Amino acid sequence: MVAERYDEPAEPAPDPELIEHYSWVADPKNGASEKERGDAVASLVRLCHEQREQVRSGELPAVDFRLLLFIRGELERCIRSADPLGCVELLLSSSQRARGRPKTPHRDFVIAGDVAEKVEARMTIEAACADVAVAVSLSEEEVRRIYFREKKADKDALEMDLTRRKAEKFPDDKNSD
């Protein structure tokens, strides 16, 4: 199992207090960008799923009627569209993660930082990659590719992260840079 430090930071849950705001942004007539509209639709669909689960478990008496009105309105819009099934697929997929290789920028940066920290401590790159590979359940070669890709992409950020890690490890040391 992958250590928690490599997990992507959790995406904040949509706020039920903002249902009206999400609904307004999701309405195509209000001029929001496609990204804003997609995010609002995804928030409303996610809230609806969450509230349905809460109703099933007895935490809530019913799903918020505004969510039901929104879902009903979107489904009616889909029925009237030229491609009703495609429209429903798009509605449902807006709240799901994209298929394919998961995007892992946080994990990759932490992996590269872990390798850099071990290299800084006089470990060879191969040994450092092997150590980190065990912790993240990846092959040594994949960890090596991640390390060099991140190092090439933003060497300064990786060096700053290494400096931050040193400061956390040795808080009494004063850096005289």
C-alpha positions, 0 to 999 in steps of 0.5 A: 500500500502506498504511504499517505504522504504520496496521496494527492491532497483531498479535493474539498467537498462541495458546500451544500450551502452553495447549491443556489450558487452552483445552480446559477453558475451551471445554467448555460444562460448565465455566461459562465465559462465551460470550466466554471459550468463543468465544475458547478455541475460536478459539484451539484451531481456530487452533492446529490450523490452524497445526500442520497447516501445520507438518506439511505443511511438515515442521516438525512430525511430527504435529498435537498429539493433544489438538487432534485430540481437541478438534476431534473432540469438537466435531464429534461435539457438532455432529452431535448438535445440532438444527442440525448444519450451523449448529453446524459453521459456528459452530465454524469462524466462531469462528476467523475474522474477522467479515464486513463492514467491518473494525474499524480503531480503531487505524488511525483513531486514528493517521490522526486523530493524523497530521492533527492533527499537520499542522494543529498545524504550521500546515497547513490541515485540507484540506491535512493530510487530502490529505497523509494520504490519500495515505499511507493510500490513502484518499480525502481525504473519508474521512480528513476524516471519520475525523479529525472523528469521532475528534476528536469521540469523544475530543478529550483522547486526541487532544491527549495523542497530539499532545503525545506525538508532540511529545515524541518529535520534540523530546526535549530540549524541556522542557514547562513546562505 
